[in-house]
């Protein structure tokens, strides 16, 4: 078979061969099929949980414990830093980057699942612009294959962890949705620290038709019981939301579940919100939790106001208020826990809401993808606290484009997808949808 023919059949052959393999067998399978297509030496690097390092996935998996397998080959480093490397640049910005600053025939290609950043591929291929789309498609397929295998792979978990994880964090990372998600009119990205010792924070989102459901919970305490409280709150919220319960009824159901389980000894604060994607109307309620914040026009921070109810699980019998606010196109909505704003550094100074929003406003003008902005926010937050947090810190950021759909190039830039990953037919679909609703599509970026 010619190289051109092998490239045409590569993706189909990989799919057919992937059904009955383990995660450890994936690197060898990819390398074998890619070599037939003229791309020798394809390496898969996965980002660690905190997105500080990129670890090489091998057929052996991690040798032992946590972190990357041992490697002696300098041409195949076992780990690379996200900050300060060309591989890290590809991961941060979602762009294909030459593996050597002076050019050459090796490339770093972002590895994503949908819009969730997973790592990078190192691929040896000619410097031919016509091949770049093929490399991005290969990376997209490998991302899907990784997701299909990682849920049952302890090797995956060991590879992306750099140290031991507590039981509460083990529960919560398994329960929460991907940290980044995008549709034609909304982008969602989230971060949570400390990644390995998180106890009581969880975030959630779900899409149903033209509504995005959002939620953040912060359970009392910093132990395994806090993790159980947060997990129960999230499960009860999803259960009643999916039964078409209204927001206040859903909050009441969370209250009832926590009170029944812990008899008032455990509680969680929380914010629940629904965003109507056609109108931009935000409906929300707070149960003893910090109010959402809107960053408008990339330069102004607005704190929303709504009379809060008591924390969930206290059994006080007091209902929260349901409030409504109108978003404007381009608004960025922030749901967060008090571990971001109220945590104090060793000098006793709070990080504060102003420092939190000022960082995001300043980074807005940098044009970074949203996931990278939040990654850098957490690095800044950790630096402020000298690398040690005394409370969980969680941020859920939502950008509403307005009643018109994004242009696909806008989405690619905002979430860090390799250029032109989305096919033109997707823009055609968004445009048709906009016209069906009496709107015009958004301008090209």
Order of alpha helices (4+ residues) and beta strands (2+ residues): alpha-alpha-beta-beta-beta-alpha-beta-beta-beta-alpha-alpha-alpha-beta-beta-beta-beta-alpha-alpha-beta-beta-beta-beta-beta-beta-alpha-alpha-alpha-beta-alpha-alpha
